[in-house]
Amino acid sequence: MILSRWLILLPTLFSLTLTPWSATANTEPQTNNCPAMLGLPTLDRIQRHRIANGETVESIAAQYELKPETLMGMNPPLQGGLAPVGTEIRIPPVDGIEVRVQLGQSWNDLEAIYKIPAAAIFDNNGCLVSPPLVVFVPGVIWSSTNPEGSRTVTSFVDPTLNPVPGYPLPVEAEPILRFGYTRLNSGSGEPKFHSGIDYKAAIGTPVLAGDNGVVVFAGDRGAYGNLIVINHPGGKQTRYAHLSEISVTVGEQVRQSQQIGRVGYSGNPDSSEPHLHFEVRATSEEGWVAENPEDFIRAQILGR
């Protein structure tokens, strides 16, 4: 699921963001050294939207296929959850946060802080040799819990210590779209960040819980289609999207390898053939941050 899609903000969400900075606040020249196929830097593609009567933060976010938290992070007047009529707000092209860079920080430093690949941050900010004063970090969820933000990460799940012990399908499946910064839909179009892995599977194939846990979301979630979200011990979360059938309910305790649904093609899949979109996320000060599912599954296999 590309990170420009809506996903539910769950309890125990932490934050990592800074007070929004306008793209024009960057005192370095807005040079774009990226190949033409990548387009302009994200902060140079900000749109403006004037809030009309009857609009809400949620409805505006849905209009632009963004999370409400992204709009709140980019626009302080929205951070109370209201949408003041007549207010002009900034609309980024993808989900993420705008942050101020500390002197001397590199792209790799930003990757270490936000757990977003340096290549993704680099490509979203003009492909400059070093980060400018203000950058856009795709894929990080804004939260009001800590509006001043944080410069360090205090807790990420180590896949070698807390792997996903169960496979999400009855048999090992072919990955048709892997985690990371990639071109979607057969390699065409603008590269975007893919927050999970798409396993090729026939519609109707049983979908299995990757670990013991509790269901915190089960239902339709926009581009995700029919989505199940399970929280697991140790600050780990798994997500199962585009399902044709959901067999669990919110609050239900599930066991590893228990059937929770069936593969489908609901929502707006990033791959052109039926598949299971599977995510692993870890809680941190940044919120539920996407991790590479293959690291967690591989760690379990190596640990056998």
C-alpha positions, 0 to 999 in steps of 0.5 A: 500500500503506498503511503499516500493512502489512508490507514487508521491511527490506532491507540498507543500511537506515538509521535515524531514531528516538528512544527510545520515549516513552509517550503519557502522557509528553506534558505538553501536554493530549491535545486532539483538534481533528480532525474526528470522522471522523479519530478519536483521535490515534494515540498515544491509540489504543495497544493493550496486548498481553501476550506469550504462550508461543510468540509472536515479534515477527514473529507479533505484528506479523502479528497486528496487520498491522504491521512487526516494526520498529514494535513494536521501536521502540515497545517497548525489550524487543523490540529484541533481536529476542526476545519475552519471555513475559509482557511487556506491549507497546504496539501502535500502530494503524499503522506508524511511530515515536514521536519527541520534538519539539524546542522550536519545531518546526512540522508543516512542520519535521517534514515536512522531517525525516521526508519524511512529509507534514505533513498526515499527521503533523498528522492523526495527532496531534490536529490541534493548532496546533503539535506536542506534545512527543511525536508519532507519525510514520507511515510511518517504519521503525525500525532498531536501527542508530542507537537514539538517532536523528537530527534531520536528513536527510543524503541523499534522492534528488533526482528531477530528478537521479535520475529513474525513466527507465522506466515500470512498464507498457507504456503510460501508465495511469490512476492510481486511487489516488495517493501521500499521505494519502487515504481508501482504497476509494472514499473511505470509511473513515479516511484513511490514508497511501498509500505509492505509486501504483496504476495501473489495469491488466488482470490479466496486463499485463506489469510493467516495471523502472523502471530498471537495478538488482538484485532484492533481494526477489521473493516473497509479502509479506503485504498486498503480495501478490506483491512485487518490490523492486529497488535502483537506483544512487544510493540509489533503490528501486522496488517492484511489488506485487499481482502475478500472476506474478514473472519474476525472482529475488533477486540478478538484475540487471535492465535498464530496461524489462525485464519482471519480472512481470505485474499481478495482484490478490494480497495485500490491495490498497487499490484495488477494481479490478486495478492495479499498486501502484508505489512509489519509495523513497529511502535516508536516515537514516530508512531506505527512505522513500516518495517520490511516484512521480509526481515521479520519472516526471514529472522523467524526462518533463520531462528528455527 
